[in-house]
Amino acid sequence: MKRCVLTAAILASALTTPLYAAPTGIVGTVVVVGPYGDQAGTFIFSLSNQPTTGCSNNSYFEVSPTTVTDAESRRNIFATLLSAKLTGTRVDVVYDTGSFCDTMGFPAIYSVALQPAS
């Protein structure tokens, strides 16, 4: 049952945002995940190897209604990240290396997926 739920969360985390520069992926361990700001449905997270992008604030990734317009997708991404944080599972985050930034200057993401144990 757990596998089905995680698989569904991973599949539902695909985003429908435009590509601005060069999308790339990074695999890391979730360090922080939690709500952020005043806008409902907005949260931030960081990885153990947080990358530098063309955004003004590279401390975290941000997921919000601005970058992920579907509320269910945002909830699934949050559940995937929280699961990864609690179990120590690594995640693959696809983000834009250019200027796809959220309202607070954090880099926005395209997708998040759990990485199988090696």
N, C-alpha and C positions, 0 to 999 in steps of 0.2 A: 504494500500500500504506500509506504514512504517513497519508494522509487517512482510510482505513478504520479504522486503529488509533485515530486521534484522535477520529473520529466515535463509535466504540464506547466510548471512554473518556468522552466527553461524555454519551452516552446513558445509560451505566451510573452516572453520578454523581448521578442523582436520588435523593433521600433520602426515608425514610419516617418523619420526625419530626413531632411535633405542632406546630401553630402556637400560639404563646403570645401574641403581640401583633400587630404590623403587619409582615409580611414586606416587605422592600424589597431592591432590588438596587443594587450599586455596581460600576462598571467601573474597574479600575485595573491597574497593572503589579505583578507579584509581586516583592517585595523580598527576602523571606526565606521559605524552606520547609525544614523539617527535623524530625527526631524530637524528642519532648519527654516528659519524665517517665519513670516506672517502668512504666507500663501499656503492654504491647505493642500496637502498632497506633495509638498516639497521636502526632499531629504538630501543629505550629503553622505558621502562615504569616501574613504581613502584606502589605498592599498599599501602594503609593506614597501613596495617599490614605486610609489606614486610618480608618474611621468611629468615632464615639463611640456607644456603646449604653447600655442600662440595666445592663450587667454591671460588675463591680468592676474588671476588668482589660481595658482596651481596646487594649492594645499589639499584640495578635495575635488571629487567629481560631484556634480549636482544633477538631480533628477527633479523636474517640476512640470506643472501643466504647460509651461511654455515649450519645453523640449520634448516631452512625452505627453501628447494630448489625451490619450486614452487612460482613464483612471484605473481600469483593471490591469493594464500593462504596468503602470507605476506600482500598484500593489504587488504584482507578481515579481517585479524586479526587487522590491523591498524584501519580499519573502525569500527570494533566492539569496540575496546578500546576507540577510539575517541568519539563514540556515548555514551559509558558508562560514560566517563569523562564529556561530555556536559550535560547529563541528570541526573547524579548522581546515575545511576544504578550500582549495584554491579556486579562484574564478578567472575567467577570461573576459576582459572588458574591451569592447570595441569602441573606440572614440576617434575624434577627429584631431589630427595634429595641427590643424590650422586655427581658424577663428570661430568654430562652432561653440560659442560660449553661452552660458545662461545669464540671466539678468544680473547676477551678482559677480560676474566675471569668472565663474568656475567653468572648467571644461564640461561639456555635455557629452552624453554617451549615446551610442546606437544600440548596443545590446550587452547583456551579461549572461554568462553560462557557467555552470559548475564544471570543474575539471575532474575527470576520473582520477582516482588514486593510481599512482604509478608503482 
